[in-house]
């Protein structure tokens, strides 16, 4: 069991708490600590507490609930105490799949790739993952890339000033020679 004395859950969003309040930041830090001499600082319980009742993890900087969920699932991988949280997350992902096999608005390839990555290694959801892969293959451009219109990063400096980033260059696949 991991030692939880060194980290605490902060849920009040403020400039001072940004690095403590957001599950995707915590999950990223915990992933970096896993397998190191600082692994005792990883707090699975904090990640489980931050899970939305629908099964996903919110992300402060990334509008997609699939981004935070992917990171949390990676951080919780292998945690027996997290089995119920992982099951809820996978159910959320499968339940939000579009009928054409994609995820996100208009079958967005960025959202679809996040969902596929989160489902990878979970054999019970192989059919959903296969549907996503088939959708990506069917929508891939001739040059092996995809175009996404999804906002992939967002920072609300204040109510009137929100910075956003979009992937405009396309996402390339790796092709075997």
C-alpha positions in Angstrom: 0.0 0.0 0.0 1.3 3.5 -0.9 1.9 6.0 1.8 -0.8 8.8 1.6 0.5 11.1 4.4 2.5 13.4 2.0 -0.2 14.6 -0.3 -3.7 16.1 0.1 -6.6 16.8 -2.1 -7.3 20.5 -2.8 -10.6 21.1 -4.6 -10.8 24.9 -4.4 -9.8 26.3 -7.8 -7.5 29.3 -7.5 -4.3 30.5 -8.9 -2.5 29.4 -5.7 -4.0 25.9 -5.9 -3.9 25.2 -9.6 -1.2 22.5 -9.3 -3.0 20.9 -6.4 -6.6 21.1 -7.6 -6.4 19.2 -10.9 -6.5 15.5 -11.3 -4.5 15.5 -14.6 -1.6 17.4 -12.9 -1.6 15.0 -10.0 -1.8 12.0 -12.2 1.1 13.3 -14.3 3.2 13.8 -11.2 2.3 10.4 -9.8 3.2 8.8 -13.1 6.6 10.5 -13.0 7.2 9.2 -9.4 6.2 5.6 -10.1 9.2 3.3 -10.0 11.4 5.9 -8.3 12.6 6.3 -4.7 9.8 8.8 -4.3 7.0 6.4 -5.2 5.8 6.6 -1.6 4.4 10.0 -2.4 1.9 8.6 -4.9 -1.6 9.0 -3.5 -4.0 6.7 -5.3 -6.8 7.6 -2.8 -6.5 11.2 -3.9 -7.0 10.3 -7.5 -10.0 8.1 -6.7 -11.6 10.9 -4.6 -11.2 13.3 -7.6 -13.1 11.0 -10.0 -16.4 12.4 -11.2 -19.5 10.4 -10.3 -20.0 9.6 -14.0 -16.6 7.9 -14.1 -14.2 10.4 -15.7 -11.6 12.6 -14.3 -11.8 16.4 -15.0 -8.9 18.2 -16.4 -8.2 21.9 -15.8 -6.1 22.6 -18.8 -7.5 20.0 -21.3 -11.3 20.3 -22.2 -11.6 16.6 -23.0 -12.7 14.5 -20.0 -10.8 11.7 -21.8 -7.4 13.3 -21.3 -7.6 13.4 -17.5 -9.2 10.0 -17.5 -6.4 8.5 -19.5 -3.8 9.9 -17.2 -5.7 8.7 -14.1 -6.1 5.2 -15.5 -2.4 5.0 -16.3 -1.5 6.2 -12.8 -4.0 3.7 -11.1 -3.0 0.7 -13.3 -2.5 -2.3 -11.2 -4.0 -0.8 -8.0 -6.4 -3.4 -6.6 -7.9 -0.7 -4.3 -8.8 1.2 -7.5 -10.6 -1.6 -9.3 -14.1 0.0 -8.9 -12.8 3.4 -10.0 -11.2 1.9 -13.0 -14.3 0.0 -13.9 -16.4 3.2 -13.7 -13.9 5.0 -15.9 -13.9 2.3 -18.6 -17.8 2.2 -18.5 -17.8 6.0 -19.0 -15.5 5.8 -22.0 -17.4 2.9 -23.6 -20.7 4.6 -22.9 -19.6 7.8 -24.6 -18.5 6.2 -27.8 -20.4 7.4 -30.9 -22.3 4.9 -33.1 -19.6 5.1 -35.8 -16.9 3.9 -33.4 -15.4 7.3 -32.7 -15.5 9.6 -29.6 -16.0 13.3 -29.4 -17.9 15.8 -31.5 -18.0 14.9 -35.2 -15.9 11.8 -34.6 -12.8 13.8 -33.6 -9.6 11.8 -34.1 -7.9 13.4 -31.0 -10.8 12.4 -28.7 -10.9 8.9 -30.4 -7.2 8.4 -29.9 -7.4 9.3 -26.2 -10.3 6.9 -25.7 -8.5 4.1 -27.5 -5.3 4.7 -25.4 -7.4 4.5 -22.2 -9.1 1.3 -23.2 -5.8 -0.4 -24.3 -5.0 -3.5 -22.3 -8.6 -3.9 -21.0 -9.7 -7.0 -22.9 -13.3 -6.7 -21.8 -13.5 -3.5 -24.0 -11.7 -4.8 -27.1 -14.8 -4.4 -29.3 -15.1 -0.7 -28.4 -11.4 -0.2 -29.0 -11.5 -2.0 -32.3 -14.4 0.3 -33.4 -12.3 3.3 -32.6 -9.3 2.0 -34.5 -11.5 1.2 -37.5 -12.9 4.7 -37.4 -9.4 6.2 -37.3 -8.3 4.0 -40.2 -11.4 5.0 -42.2 -10.9 8.7 -41.7 -7.1 8.9 -42.1 -5.9 11.2 -44.8 -3.8 9.9 -47.7 -0.6 11.2 -46.1 -1.3 9.2 -42.9 -2.6 12.1 -40.8 -5.8 13.2 -39.2 -7.2 16.7 -38.7 -8.8 17.6 -35.4 -11.0 20.6 -34.7 -11.0 19.9 -31.0 -9.7 22.5 -28.6 -6.9 20.5 -27.0 -5.7 23.0 -24.3 -7.5 25.8 -22.5 -6.4 28.2 -19.8 -9.0 30.5 -18.2 -6.9 33.4 -17.0 -10.1 35.0 -15.8 -13.8 35.1 -16.9 -13.0 37.4 -19.8 -9.7 36.0 -20.9 -9.5 32.4 -22.0 -6.5 31.1 -23.9 -7.1 28.1 -26.2 -4.9 25.9 -28.4 -6.0 23.8 -31.4 -4.0 21.2 -33.2 -3.9 22.5 -36.8 -1.0 20.6 -38.2 -2.7 17.1 -38.3 -1.6 14.0 -36.4 0.6 11.7 -38.3 0.6 7.9 -38.1 3.6 5.8 -38.2 3.7 3.6 -41.2 5.9 0.5 -41.7 8.4 0.8 -44.5 
